[in-house]
Amino acid sequence: MIKHLQYIQLIIIIPLGWYLIDKVVFREESMTSLEAVLRVAKDNRIELEKVLYRYQKDPTDSLKYKAACFLIENIPFYTYSDGEQLENYKSYYTWLKKSKGKTPQQVVDSIKKIYGPMKEPSKKRDIMEIDSAYLCHNIDWAFKVWQEQPWGKNISFETFCEYLLPYRIGDEPLTYWRETYYEKYNSLLDSLRMSDSLDIEDPVVAANYLISKLPDKSYYYTSVTPYPFGHIGSEYVQYLSGTCREVTDFAVYLFRALGIPCAIDFIPARSYVNAGHFWLTTWNKDGEEYMTDFPQKLRPVRKNWWYRLDDSSKVYRYTFSANRGLYEQMVKYGEEIYPFWRLPKFMDVTHEYGYNYKKELVIPLDKQYKTKRNGKIAYLCVSARDRWTPVDWTVYDASHLAFQYVRKGSFMRIATYENGELCFLTDPFYADKQNDEIHYFPVGKERQDVVLYAKCNIEIENRFRNKMIGGVFEGSNHPDFLEKDTLFIIQGKPNRLNTTVKSWSDKEYRYLRYFGPAKGFCNISEVAFYEKNDTIALSGKIIGTPGCSQHDGTHEYTNVFDGKTWTSFDYFKPTGGWAGLDLGRKVRVDRIVYTPRNRDNYVRPDDVYELFYCDQDWKSAGKIKATADSLVFRDIPVNTLLLLRNHTRGLDERIFIYENGTQLWK
């Protein structure tokens, strides 16, 4: 007899966006969540029951039965896209790794030309599609590697279930990947298992040994894709092409197939750039956390350089199980939840990356807007171009508005989420890493003129600009430069697109060149030599050292004289690279203009720019067409957040403040 009717909400993630579907399952008060899932499975229930029956009938399989229950109870939260055209398009990752001399966009164009337009793939739900053979195969293989590998003895059943047992990562198609990866890579660990000097019972020792033995660790990074795939699956990630997500996915398949538990940690919005980031995390035999931007060596989280330098406000860890506790905390307020939290298959691990964080970030009442919002949940937001992305939440209590474990160093704002829009509660603010102070940036009455050189954080390009220090411009009348004079030595980091310097020599030369400093890979974008009073750069036959680090012809020495500040030279050896001109005649050089290697985020002449300032919402300060490598905007509010938009090209635009005549990126 049914004593009391309750319901559970099963939330399904749709790959093209977060969307909530409530499946109401009426049950007796004593009904387990497992039984509720079996009812939702409908016709596929029999396949799930086959799995349970197989492991339930033999007492020695009691752990496998618990593992099967764990998987089945979370199956409703997974879906994937399917279709022949989708698989055709994924061949992009194969071609990208094998195509020499082609850019990612050229490979994308080839894919689209061969296979035609992408048709909308079909959406499938694991709970309706998965069969008993697949689940049992996954469970048996997971247990096999857990029990046979020497480091398995230091992996608890709870860790096993969450970080070794799962049959999938996210929304990729279902495949039999475990055995394939095991047979391909397990032999790489043979010598480790026989070692007398290495700690073979430590999962991190095994993981680092495995990384060191991989035959191919070359990684082709690009964010260009022919289609927004989501997770691309076990077959295509082996090519180590794509973003940090693809290469991290490969590491997950690899580690789990060989009995090494691991998780994907991520930041939904990264400081300084307009994107998130994914990386791999695992644990040593003592439970200490290690991380890697695969295929780099795993290092302790609290000793990792990135852990100390990155200022992203929050860090999360993906789990296979849905975070039911978190969801129940938020849904009880009875309002629309921001999409990121509608199906929380993750946990907050910011405290594990706790360098430069505030245990409690409190927003005083006098720093909140006077207009009270209707929302009951307040979100902590960080910036992505002119948008604000929620990364944390708390109860909206104006008298004590506080967030827990927030890393310092990024610009943030507080908002509610009402009618599908963010409604802001504060001006932007910045938590200082040095003195623990919080600086707010409201628009004031005082005004100033600003001189701008870039639209995005060029500080992240310091490695390019620093590599120019010690670089030498030389003149010679011998093609081999055995006899040469120094025209100029770069003694400091260049801070703008075009730096003009006077030649130190008054002699005439036929051959001119830029010679990169030691360990600088001759990183330079553009060089122009000028005679006195000339406005047109000298020209001649381009000479230099051939070969680039990319081994595809995209960053050769010829780029240095192509007139394009967005192309560059990246010599394939750290030392010895140079690029120059054979003028065919002797010339006295009056001045030199050079451009550091860059990501095309400086102000470029002839592009149209618009400056915005944040006054609750973004407001325009006007448009300007650049005539040089800098812009001047007048009558701009002091102490306010700014954004420079390029209407001509590019998407990399980042908020900044202007202090003491300098753009400061946070």
Sequence and secondary structure as in RCSB ss.txt:
>XXXX:A:sequence
MIKHLQYIQLIIIIPLGWYLIDKVVFREESMTSLEAVLRVAKDNRIELEKVLYRYQKDPTDSLKYKAACFLIENI
PFYTYSDGEQLENYKSYYTWLKKSKGKTPQQVVDSIKKIYGPMKEPSKKRDIMEIDSAYLCHNIDWAFKVWQEQP
WGKNISFETFCEYLLPYRIGDEPLTYWRETYYEKYNSLLDSLRMSDSLDIEDPVVAANYLISKLPDKSYYYTSVT
PYPFGHIGSEYVQYLSGTCREVTDFAVYLFRALGIPCAIDFIPARSYVNAGHFWLTTWNKDGEEYMTDFPQKLRP
VRKNWWYRLDDSSKVYRYTFSANRGLYEQMVKYGEEIYPFWRLPKFMDVTHEYGYNYKKELVIPLDKQYKTKRNG
KIAYLCVSARDRWTPVDWTVYDASHLAFQYVRKGSFMRIATYENGELCFLTDPFYADKQNDEIHYFPVGKERQDV
VLYAKCNIEIENRFRNKMIGGVFEGSNHPDFLEKDTLFIIQGKPNRLNTTVKSWSDKEYRYLRYFGPAKGFCNIS
EVAFYEKNDTIALSGKIIGTPGCSQHDGTHEYTNVFDGKTWTSFDYFKPTGGWAGLDLGRKVRVDRIVYTPRNRD
NYVRPDDVYELFYCDQDWKSAGKIKATADSLVFRDIPVNTLLLLRNHTRGLDERIFIYENGTQLWK
>XXXX:A:secstr
     B       BTTB         B TT  HHHHHHHHTGGGHHHHHHHHHHHHS GGGHHHHHHHHHHHHHG
GG EEEE HHHHHHHHHHHHHHH SS  HHHHHHHHHHHH S    EEEEHHHH  HHHHHHHHHHHHHHHHHSG
GGGG  HHHHHHHTS S SSSS     HHHHHHHHGGGGHHHHT SSS TT HHHHHHHHHHH S    EE    
SS  SS  TTGGGG EESHHHHHHHHHHHHHHTT   EEEEESS TTSSS EEEEEEE TT  EEEESTTS  EE
GGG HHHHH   S  EEE SS  HHHHHHHHTT S   GGGTS  EEE GGGG TTEEEEEEE GGGB SS  S 
SEEEEEEEETTEEEEEEEEE  GGGEEEEEEESSSEEEEEEEETTEEEE B  EEE TTT  EEE    S EEEE
EE BSS GGGGHHHHHTTTT EEEEESSTT SS EEEEE  S   SS EEEE S  SEEEEEEEE  TTSTT BS
EEEEE TT SS    EEEE   BTTSSSTT GGGGGSS TT  B BSSSSS EEEEEEEEEEE  EEEEE    S
 B  TT EEEEEEESSSEEEEEEEE SSS EEEEEEESS  EEEEESSS S    EEEETTEEEE 
